[in-house]
Amino acid sequence: MMIVSHQQRSAEPYPWRYFRSWWWLVVGAIVWAVTVAAGMAIKDSGPKIAELEVDTALAQDRNPALTALSLAVHYGLGPAGAVIILLLSCLFLTVARRNLAGALTFATVVSIGWLASEVGKRIVGRLRPPSDAVQALIPEHGMDSFPSGHTAFAVALAVAFVLVVARTPRAKMLAIAVGTVFVAVVAFTRLYLGVHYPSDVFASVLIASAAILAWLPVWNNIIAHRFGTKNRTPDPVQAGPNPAEQPVDPGTAKGHR
């Protein structure tokens, strides 16, 4: 009987097996659709004074440290920065951990959560907050305010770390805590820069999470099993020697002729 090592278990391609039920796809699709529909309703009702007041209030209390942090998040999690982060994470899983299945899982989870927000942007088409009213620090214009792509990427990245990178229950709890703070910081910076409404960043959490929730049953039931054995690290520890592989004594062999 083979003893499964911790290293072999870490190469398991199924992220959290209880997400294999196809009902999660239905739940995720419903949450995503309802959130996008809510975005369209918000857009059609015009700018919300309460939301705009949040942005204008943040614009009045800006300081160099928060401005530097917000700009760093803006450019670091922009399209180019996000792709680099994704590639480096997958490279770490492939080379350092020798876990190709984990790298592919990580890449698909992040990509699905991120791309779901881009689809939402195209469907909703909400205008950005008026730059003159919120004193926006970066030139973001157009009808792509809902949801926030930066926040959606942060959510997808945090979820991928919890599902794939964190190995032990303690590590997963730490990843959840750090990921929550990371998402909150990114969401705050989008409001601080004056390029999103509060509902934009809140919707990003729902849209990215819902898309990942819908994707996991597809990955676990259709794709992951293809990597179930090829990408596991061999475990040399055995419960006992295999009798078929033991050397045969010449004298004993002659006695049985």
N, C-alpha and C positions, 0 to 999 in steps of 0.2 A: 504494500500500500504506500503510495507516495504522499509525503508530507508537504503541504503547500506552504511555501515560504511567504514572508511579508513582501519581499521583492516581487514575487510572482503575482500576488494579489494586487499590487499596485499597477500592474499592466492590464488589469481587467478592463475591457473596452466598454462595459456597460456602466454609464454614470447613474448611480442610484436606481437600482432595479425596479423599485416600485413606480417608476415613471414609464413602465412598459405598457400600461393599460392604454388602450386607444381612447378611453374617455378623456384623458388629459389633452389629446388633440382637439376634441370637441370643446372642452373648457377653454383652452388657450385661444382657439379661433373665435369663440363667443366674446371673450374679454377683449381681444384685439379689435374685433368689429364694433363692439359697443363703445370702446374708447375713441376710435376713429369717428364714429357717428357723433359722439359728444363733441369732438373737435369741430366738426362741420356745423353743429348747432351753435357752438360758441362763436365761430367765425361769422355766421349769418346774423347773429344778434348784435354784432358790432363790438367795438372796444369796451372792455369792462373798466369802469372807473376805479374800482377797488384794486384790480390787478395792476393798473397803470400807476396807482399810488404807491404800490410796493416798489416798483422800479424807480420811481422818482425819489422816494425816500432813501433808497440805497445810493442813488446818485449824489445826494447831499452829504453823505457821510463817507466819502471815499478817502483812502489814505494810500501812500506809496506802497506799503507792504501788500495790502490786499489787491491793489492794482497790478503789481508785479506777479502775484500768485495767479490772478485771473487771466492775465495775458499768457502766462506760461501754460496754463491748462488749455487755453484756447488754441494755441499753436501746437502744443504737445499732443493733444487729442484730436487735432484736425485730421483731414483725410490722409495726408502723408504720415503724420506721426502715429495715427492709429494703425496703419498698415505695418509700420516698422515695429510697433509694440507687439502686434499679432505675430509677425514673422519671428521675432526674437523669442517669444514665448514658445512657439512651436519648435523652434530650433533647440531650445533647452530641453523640452520633453523628448525630442528625437535623439539628440546626441548625449546629453547628460544622463537621462533616465532610460535611454534606449526603449522608448515607449512610443512607437509610431501610432498605435491605436489611440493613445491618449492625445497625441499631437493632432490627429485628425478630428477627434471629438472636440478638443479645445477650439480648433479653427472653425468648425461648423457651428458650435454654440455661439461664439462671438459674432460670426458673420450673420447668422440668422437674426440675432437680436438687433444688430446694427442695421442690417438691410431692411428689417421690418419698419424701423423708424423712417427710413428714406421713402418707403412706399407710402407710409402715412402722410408724409410731407406733400407728396404729389397729389394724393387724394384730397386732403383738407385744403391746402393752399391758403393758409392764414398769413396775413401781413405781419411783418415784424413790428415791434413797438415803435412809435414815431421817434426818430433819433433826436429831434430837437427838444422833445418833451422829457426824454429820459437821459439826454446828454450821453448817448452811446459812445463808448471808447473805441469801438472798431467799426469799420464800414460794412455792416451786415444789412442788406436790403432784400427785398423780394418777398414772394409768397411762400416762404418755407419756415415759418416760425413754429408750427405745431406738427410734430413734437420736436424736442431738442435732440439733435443727432449726437452731440457730445455726451449728453446725459445717458442716452440709450447705449452708446458704446461703453460708458463706464459701468452701467448695469450689466451688460452682457459679459464684460471682462470680469467683473466681480463674481458673477454666477459661474463662469467657466473655471475660475480658480477654485471655487468651493467644490464643484463637481469633479474636477480632473486633477488639479495640482495638489490640493490638500489630501493627505493620505489617511491620517488618523482622525478619530472623532474630535480630539482636542484641536488639531490643526484646522479642521473644518469650522469649528466654533470661532477660532481666531480669524479665519478667512472671512467668515460672515461678519464679524465685528469690524474688521478693517475695511471690508468691501462696503459696508453700510456707511461708514464715515467718508470713504472715498467718493461714493455716489452723492452724498449730501454736499460735499465740498464742490464737486463739479457742478451740481445743480445750482448752488449758491453763486458760483462765478458767472454762470450764464445770466442770472438776474442782475448781478453786480455790474456786468459790462453793458447792460441795457439792451440786450439782443433777444430776450425771451420774456414771455409772461410766466407767472407762477404755474398756470395750468399747463403750459408747454412742458415744463420739466417734470411735473407730476405725471402727466400722460406718458412721458418717455419711460418711466419706471414700469407702468402697466403694459405698454406696447411691447417693450423689449422682453419683459418677463413672460408675457402671454405667448409671444412668438417662440421663445425657447421651450416653454411648456408644451406647445403644440409639436415642436420638432423632436423632442426626446423620444416619444413612442416610435416615430419613424426611424430614428437612428437605432434604438435598442432592438426593434423587431425586424428590421429589414437589412440594416447595414452592419451593425456592430458584430454580429455573429461571424462575419467574414474575417474578422481580425481576432477571433477568440483564441486561436492556437498559434497563429504565425508570429504574433508579436509579444507573446509571453516569454519572460526570461526563464530559461530552463532551470529547474531546481534539482541539484545533484543529491539531495538528502533523501535516502531511502530508509524504510522501516527495517529492511533486512536484505541479505544477499539473494540474488535470483539463482535458484538451484540449476537452472538451465545453463548458466554462465560459469559454473564451478568447474575446475579442471578435473579430468577423469584419471583415476589412478590406473596405470597400465596393468598392474596385477589383477585388479578388480575387473577390468575390462576383459582379460583373458579368461577369468573364471566364469564369465557369462557366455562364452562361446559354445 
